[in-house]
Amino acid sequence: MSGLYPIKFRPIFHEKIWGGNRMRTILNKDYGDLPNCGESWELSGVEGNISVVSNGFLEGNDLNDLIEIYMGDLVGEKVYEKFGNEFPLLIKFIDAQDDLSIQVHPNDKLSKERHNAYGKTEMWYVAGAEEGALINSGFNQEVNREKYLEYLNAGKLTDLLHYDEANVGDVFFIPAGRVHAIGKGSLVAEIQQTSDVTYRIFDYNRKDDKGNERELHTDLALDAIDFSYSSEYKTSYKTEINVTKELVSCPYFTTNIIEFDKELDKDYNAVDSFVIYMTLEGSFDIKTEGGTETAEMGDTILIPATLESVQLKPRSERVKILEVYIK
C-alpha cells in the first residue's frame, strides 16, 4: 500500500489584462493583492508552474516529485507508461472580466513539429456567468482559408464566429484547431491537455499599460485552424441527482458531472488513472481507508490511482463536482 491520500495543491494565480475578482468572491480563493486575477492553475505540471502539495505528509512536495516517487501508483500504470514523469492535464479556473482574445490551439502533430510540445484540446464548464456573457466556439457559417483571411484583414473576424450566451452549467468541448474565446462575464472551469501553446488571432486592438498591443500569431494560427462548420457547439447533457453523468470523453480526458445530496460510493477499480474532483457547489468529505479529507467550494483534489474505493459524503444540502480522469 502506497500510503497515498486525496491530495490538495496550492493554486497558482495569474494576473491577466482581462481578469477580475471572482476567484475570491465566488470560489473563496485568496490570491493576495493581484489587481486582476484571471487564472487559478489548480493542478499543473507545466514547467515554471508546477503545483505544490498543501495537505498531509506530502505537503511542500511538487507534482513532479510525486510522479517521480509514486509513478503509476499516483497517475495509473497506463498513464505513466504513456506520459512518464509529465502530468498530462492542466486544470484551471478562468475569470473573464473582459473578453479574452480570439485564439486557436495546434493539435499534437503540429505542436510537436513546431514546439516539441503536446497540442491542446480542452473543455469549459461555465461555473458563473453575468447576464449577456458570451462564449465563442467555432464559426457561424461555412468558412475557408480565403474567406477567413478576408474577414480577419478587414477587422471583421467576429462576424464569422459562432457565439452562445453563457449560462451556469453550460459545457463546451474545444478540440485542437477550433477557434474560440471566453467572453467577459464568464467564470469557467477548464480541463485541458498539458500545453501552454496558444495562437492569438485577434485581441480587439487592446493596449497594455505601456501602450503596446499584444502579439498576434496570424501565420502560425492559419495552419492550425480547423475551418469545418457545425450548427451546434455546446455540449448537451442531463444531470440526475446522485448519478454520475458523462459530459465529455476524448482520448485526452473524460469529464463527468456528479450532483449529490447523500453519501456516494465510488469504485475506481476499472479506472487505471488518477481522478480529479473540482468542487463547483457545496462542500463534502472524501472518505478513504486512510482517513477523511474535506473539499470546499472552489477546491480541486487529486485522487491517486491506488485509491480504488472512495466515499463522497455531502456536508452541505447539495454538492456539485466535476470528476476528471483518463480512460
C-alpha positions in Angstrom: 0.0 0.0 0.0 1.5 3.4 -1.1 0.0 5.4 1.8 -1.3 7.9 -0.7 -4.4 10.0 0.1 -6.6 12.7 -1.6 -4.1 15.5 -2.4 -4.7 19.2 -2.4 -2.4 21.7 -4.1 -1.7 25.4 -3.7 -3.4 27.3 -6.5 -1.0 29.2 -8.8 -2.6 32.6 -9.6 -2.0 34.6 -12.8 -2.6 38.3 -13.3 -4.4 38.9 -16.7 -5.3 42.1 -18.5 -8.9 40.8 -18.7 -9.0 39.2 -15.1 -11.4 40.1 -12.3 -12.1 39.2 -8.6 -14.5 36.3 -8.7 -11.8 33.8 -7.7 -12.2 35.5 -4.3 -15.9 36.3 -4.3 -17.3 33.1 -5.7 -14.5 30.5 -5.4 -13.2 31.6 -2.0 -9.6 31.8 -3.1 -7.0 34.2 -1.5 -4.8 35.5 -4.3 -3.3 38.3 -2.3 -3.1 41.8 -3.9 -3.3 40.9 -7.6 -5.5 43.6 -9.1 -6.9 41.4 -11.9 -6.7 37.6 -11.1 -7.6 36.0 -14.4 -6.5 32.4 -13.8 -6.1 30.0 -11.0 -4.0 27.0 -12.1 -5.4 24.3 -9.8 -3.2 21.4 -10.9 -0.3 21.9 -13.2 2.8 20.1 -14.4 3.7 23.0 -16.8 7.4 24.0 -16.4 7.7 27.1 -14.3 4.2 26.5 -12.9 4.4 23.2 -11.0 1.7 22.6 -8.4 2.9 22.2 -4.8 1.0 20.0 -2.3 -0.8 21.8 0.5 -2.1 19.0 2.8 -0.9 15.8 4.5 2.6 14.3 4.9 3.5 15.2 1.3 2.9 19.0 1.9 5.6 21.1 0.2 6.5 18.5 -2.4 5.6 19.4 -6.0 3.6 17.3 -8.5 6.8 16.3 -10.4 8.3 15.0 -7.2 5.2 12.9 -6.6 5.2 11.4 -10.0 8.9 10.5 -9.8 8.4 8.8 -6.4 5.0 7.1 -6.9 4.8 6.7 -10.7 1.8 4.5 -11.7 0.5 4.4 -8.1 -0.2 8.1 -8.4 -1.3 8.5 -12.0 -2.2 5.0 -13.1 0.1 2.4 -14.9 -1.1 3.1 -18.4 -0.9 6.9 -17.9 2.6 6.6 -16.6 3.6 4.3 -19.5 2.4 7.0 -21.9 3.5 10.2 -20.2 6.3 9.3 -17.9 7.0 12.0 -15.3 4.9 14.6 -17.1 1.4 15.2 -15.7 -0.9 15.0 -18.7 -3.6 17.5 -17.7 -3.7 21.2 -16.8 -6.7 22.2 -14.6 -7.7 25.8 -14.2 -10.4 28.3 -13.2 -10.6 31.3 -15.5 -12.3 34.6 -14.5 -13.0 36.8 -17.5 -14.0 40.4 -16.5 -13.2 41.4 -20.1 -13.2 39.5 -23.4 -10.3 37.0 -23.9 -8.5 37.2 -27.2 -9.8 35.1 -30.0 -7.4 32.1 -30.3 -6.7 28.7 -31.5 -4.5 25.8 -30.3 -2.5 23.4 -32.5 -3.0 19.7 -32.5 -0.5 17.2 -31.2 1.2 16.8 -34.6 1.7 20.5 -35.4 2.6 21.3 -31.8 5.3 18.5 -31.8 6.8 19.8 -35.0 6.9 23.4 -34.0 7.2 23.5 -30.2 8.2 19.9 -29.2 5.1 20.0 -27.0 1.6 18.4 -26.8 -1.3 20.1 -28.6 -4.2 21.5 -26.7 -7.7 20.0 -26.7 -9.7 21.5 -23.9 -13.2 21.8 -22.4 -15.0 24.5 -20.4 -17.7 24.2 -17.7 -19.4 27.6 -17.0 -19.2 28.0 -13.3 -20.5 31.6 -13.2 -22.0 34.0 -15.8 -23.1 37.5 -15.8 -26.1 38.5 -17.9 -25.2 38.8 -21.5 -21.9 36.9 -21.2 -20.9 35.2 -24.5 -18.7 32.2 -25.4 -17.3 31.8 -28.9 -16.7 28.3 -30.2 -16.2 27.7 -33.9 -17.6 29.5 -36.9 -21.2 30.5 -37.7 -21.1 29.6 -41.4 -19.0 27.6 -43.9 -15.6 29.2 -44.0 -12.4 28.5 -46.0 -8.9 29.9 -45.7 -9.6 32.8 -48.2 -12.8 33.9 -46.5 -11.2 33.8 -43.1 -8.3 35.9 -44.2 -10.5 38.4 -45.9 -12.6 39.0 -42.8 -9.5 39.0 -40.5 -7.7 41.6 -42.6 -10.8 43.7 -42.7 -11.1 43.7 -38.9 -14.4 41.8 -39.1 -13.4 38.4 -37.9 -16.1 38.4 -35.2 -18.8 38.4 -38.0 -17.7 34.8 -38.8 -17.8 33.5 -35.3 -20.4 31.5 -33.5 -21.5 32.8 -30.1 -23.6 31.2 -27.4 -24.9 33.0 -24.4 -23.1 31.6 -21.3 -25.2 30.2 -18.5 -24.1 28.3 -15.4 -23.8 24.6 -16.3 -23.0 25.1 -20.0 -20.3 22.8 -21.4 -18.1 23.5 -24.4 -15.7 21.0 -25.8 -12.9 22.7 -27.8 -10.8 20.3 -29.8 -7.4 21.5 -31.1 -8.0 23.6 -34.2 -11.3 25.2 -33.2 -11.3 29.0 -33.0 -12.6 30.0 -29.6 -12.8 32.8 -27.0 -14.3 33.3 -23.5 -16.4 36.4 -23.3 -16.5 38.9 -20.5 -18.6 38.0 -17.5 -17.8 34.3 -17.7 -16.2 32.2 -14.9 -15.2 28.8 -16.2 -13.5 25.6 -15.1 -11.1 24.5 -17.8 -9.7 21.0 -18.3 -7.0 20.7 -21.0 -4.0 18.8 -22.2 -0.8 19.9 -20.5 0.3 22.5 -23.0 0.8 26.3 -22.9 0.8 26.7 -26.7 -1.8 29.3 -27.8 -2.0 31.2 -31.0 -3.7 34.6 -30.5 -5.7 35.6 -33.6 -7.4 38.8 -32.7 -7.2 40.9 -29.5 -9.7 43.8 -30.2 -6.7 46.2 -30.7 -6.2 46.3 -26.9 -3.2 48.0 -25.5 -1.4 47.2 -22.2 -0.5 49.8 -19.6 2.6 50.7 -21.7 0.5 51.3 -24.8 1.6 48.1 -26.6 -0.7 45.8 -28.4 -0.3 42.1 -27.5 1.5 39.9 -30.0 -0.7 38.1 -32.6 0.2 34.8 -34.2 -1.7 35.2 -37.6 0.5 33.0 -39.7 1.1 30.3 -37.1 -2.7 30.1 -36.5 -3.5 29.7 -40.2 -2.1 26.2 -40.4 -3.7 25.2 -37.0 -7.3 26.2 -37.7 -10.0 23.7 -38.4 -12.3 25.5 -40.8 -15.2 23.0 -40.5 -18.6 24.3 -39.5 -21.1 22.9 -37.1 -24.6 24.0 -36.3 -24.2 23.3 -32.6 -21.1 23.7 -30.5 -22.5 23.5 -27.0 -22.5 20.0 -25.3 -26.0 18.9 -24.3 -26.4 16.7 -21.2 -28.8 15.9 -18.5 -27.9 15.7 -14.8 -29.6 13.2 -12.4 -29.2 13.6 -8.6 -26.7 11.0 -7.1 -25.8 9.6 -10.5 -22.5 10.2 -12.4 -23.2 11.7 -15.8 -20.6 11.9 -18.6 -20.1 15.4 -20.2 -17.0 14.8 -22.4 -15.0 11.8 -23.4 -12.0 12.1 -25.7 -8.6 10.4 -25.9 -7.1 13.1 -23.6 -9.6 13.2 -20.8 -13.1 12.1 -19.6 -15.1 14.6 -17.6 -18.3 13.6 -15.6 -20.6 15.7 -13.5 -21.9 14.5 -10.2 -24.6 16.2 -8.2 -25.3 14.5 -4.9 -27.2 15.0 -1.6 -26.4 11.7 0.1 -23.3 9.6 0.5 -22.0 8.0 -2.7 -19.6 5.1 -3.1 -17.2 5.5 -5.9 -15.4 2.4 -7.3 -12.4 3.2 -9.4 -11.1 -0.4 -9.8 -11.7 -0.3 -13.6 -10.1 3.1 -14.0 -6.4 2.9 -14.4 -5.9 6.6 -13.9 -5.7 9.4 -11.3 -9.1 11.1 -10.7 -9.6 14.8 -10.2 -12.5 16.5 -8.4 -13.3 20.1 -9.0 -15.9 21.4 -6.4 -18.4 23.7 -8.1 -21.1 23.9 -5.4 -21.2 23.0 -1.7 -18.7 21.1 0.3 -18.2 17.4 1.0 -15.9 14.8 2.7 -13.8 12.3 0.8 -13.5 9.2 2.9 -10.9 6.6 2.1 -9.3 3.7 4.1 -6.7 6.1 5.3 -9.0 8.8 6.6 -11.1 11.8 5.6 -10.3 14.9 3.5 -12.8 17.8 3.2 -13.4 19.6 -0.1 -14.9 23.1 0.0 -16.4 25.2 -2.8 -13.6 26.0 -5.4 -11.3 23.2 -4.2 -9.6 20.8 -6.6 -8.4 17.4 -5.3 -6.3 14.7 -6.9 -7.3 11.1 -6.1 -4.3 8.9 -6.6 -4.8 5.8 -8.8 -4.2 3.4 -5.9 -7.3 4.7 -4.1 -9.8 2.5 -5.8 -12.6 2.9 -3.3 -13.8 6.3 -2.2 -16.9 7.6 -0.4 -18.2 11.1 -1.0 -20.3 12.5 1.8 -22.1 15.8 1.5 -21.5 18.5 4.2 -23.9 20.9 2.5 -27.5 20.3 1.3 -26.3 19.6 -2.2 -22.9 19.2 -3.9 -21.9 19.5 -7.5 -18.5 18.4 -8.7 -16.6 17.6 -11.9 -14.9 14.2 -12.0 -11.9 14.0 -14.4 -9.7 11.1 -15.4 -8.1 9.5 -18.5 -9.8 6.4 -19.9 
